[in-house]
Each structure stands twice: as C-alpha cells, then as structure tokens.
C-alpha cells in the first residue's frame, strides 16, 4: 500500500492522490538462464507484476521516477529526464541521481 513519498529524503505521508504524482510500472522478471546464450532454449513465461509509487507535490515538481532494466527504480531530477532516460543515465554519475532533495 502506498503511504509515503518514494523519495527517501522526504517520506511525506500520502493524504490524497490529488497532490503529487502517482507512477505505475509493469515489472517483467525472467530467470537468469533466459539471458544466457549457452543454456538450453528458454520456455518459461516471464512473470509480470505492477508496482505503484507516489511522489509528493513538492518532490514531483523537481523530480521524476524512471524504471531502468539494470539499475531498477531511480529518482531523477526533471532536467535529466526531459532529455531522455538513457542519455541522462549515460551522462550523469550515480551521485547526481542520489543528491539530497529536501521537501
């Protein structure tokens, strides 16, 4: 259940979906052997799950969430997200994505 802002530096309580921004991601998980070219053919169906996250109004005005296949869920400043998630992650170090955000 969503109860707080996903930003670990904020953690504001959720009172209403009218404030802030709600994100929903579909997560597809496959076994490790599915990506191994040396193993037998893959016949398992991927497992699909839906995950919801919420950013409070103050955090969502300057940040967004991205779901990257390798790095997982990332809290990203809007100026990087508007240029494209892949190019932003290539240009920016992890320390820039984890900079403190005070709500």
FENTA-V897118 format. One record per residue. N is the residue number from 1. RES is the residue in three letters. PHI is phi in radians with two decimals (none if undefined). BURIAL is I if it has 24 or more other ideal C-beta (glycine too) atoms within 12 Angstrom, else O. Layout:
BEGIN
n-><N,N>
res-><RES,RES>
phi-><PHI,PHI>
burial-><BURIAL,BURIAL>
END
This chain:
BEGIN
n-><1,2,3,4,5,6,7,8,9,10,11,12,13,14,15,16,17,18,19,20,21,22,23,24,25,26,27,28,29,30,31,32,33,34,35,36,37,38,39,40,41,42,43,44,45,46,47,48,49,50,51,52,53,54,55,56,57,58,59,60,61,62,63,64,65,66,67,68,69,70,71,72,73,74,75,76,77,78,79,80,81,82,83,84,85,86,87,88,89,90,91,92,93,94,95,96,97,98,99,100,101,102,103>
res-><UNK,UNK,UNK,UNK,UNK,UNK,UNK,UNK,UNK,UNK,UNK,UNK,UNK,UNK,UNK,UNK,UNK,UNK,UNK,UNK,UNK,UNK,UNK,UNK,UNK,UNK,UNK,UNK,UNK,UNK,UNK,UNK,UNK,UNK,UNK,UNK,UNK,UNK,UNK,UNK,UNK,UNK,UNK,UNK,UNK,UNK,UNK,UNK,UNK,UNK,UNK,UNK,UNK,UNK,UNK,UNK,UNK,UNK,UNK,UNK,UNK,UNK,UNK,UNK,UNK,UNK,UNK,UNK,UNK,UNK,UNK,UNK,UNK,UNK,UNK,UNK,UNK,UNK,UNK,UNK,UNK,UNK,UNK,UNK,UNK,UNK,UNK,UNK,UNK,UNK,UNK,UNK,UNK,UNK,UNK,UNK,UNK,UNK,UNK,UNK,UNK,UNK,UNK>
phi-><none,-1.30,-2.35,-2.47,-1.05,-1.25,-1.19,-1.16,-1.51,-1.97,1.03,-1.16,-1.25,-1.46,-1.89,-2.71,-1.29,-1.24,-1.89,1.52,-2.44,-1.74,-2.05,-2.28,-2.14,-1.66,-1.89,-1.92,-2.01,-2.25,-1.30,-1.07,-1.14,-1.16,-1.73,-1.66,-1.18,-1.45,-1.49,-1.15,-0.97,-1.47,-2.16,-1.51,-1.40,-1.12,-1.56,-1.97,-2.33,-1.96,-2.21,-1.99,-2.42,-2.28,-1.96,-1.12,-1.01,-1.20,-1.19,-1.23,-1.32,-2.24,-2.41,-2.47,-1.93,-2.21,-1.92,-1.87,-0.98,-1.59,-1.58,1.43,-1.30,-2.30,-1.61,-2.21,-1.04,-1.01,-1.11,-1.44,-1.20,-1.21,-1.57,1.91,-1.13,-1.22,-1.21,-1.17,-1.25,-1.28,-1.43,-1.86,-1.39,-1.07,-1.13,-1.20,-1.30,-1.80,-1.12,-1.10,-2.27,-1.65,-1.68>
burial-><O,O,O,O,I,I,I,O,O,I,O,I,O,I,O,O,O,O,O,I,I,O,I,O,O,O,O,O,O,O,O,O,O,O,O,O,O,O,O,O,O,O,O,O,O,O,O,O,O,O,O,O,I,I,I,I,O,O,I,I,O,I,I,I,I,I,I,O,O,O,O,O,I,I,I,I,I,O,O,I,I,O,O,O,I,O,O,I,I,O,O,I,O,O,O,O,I,O,O,O,I,O,I>
END
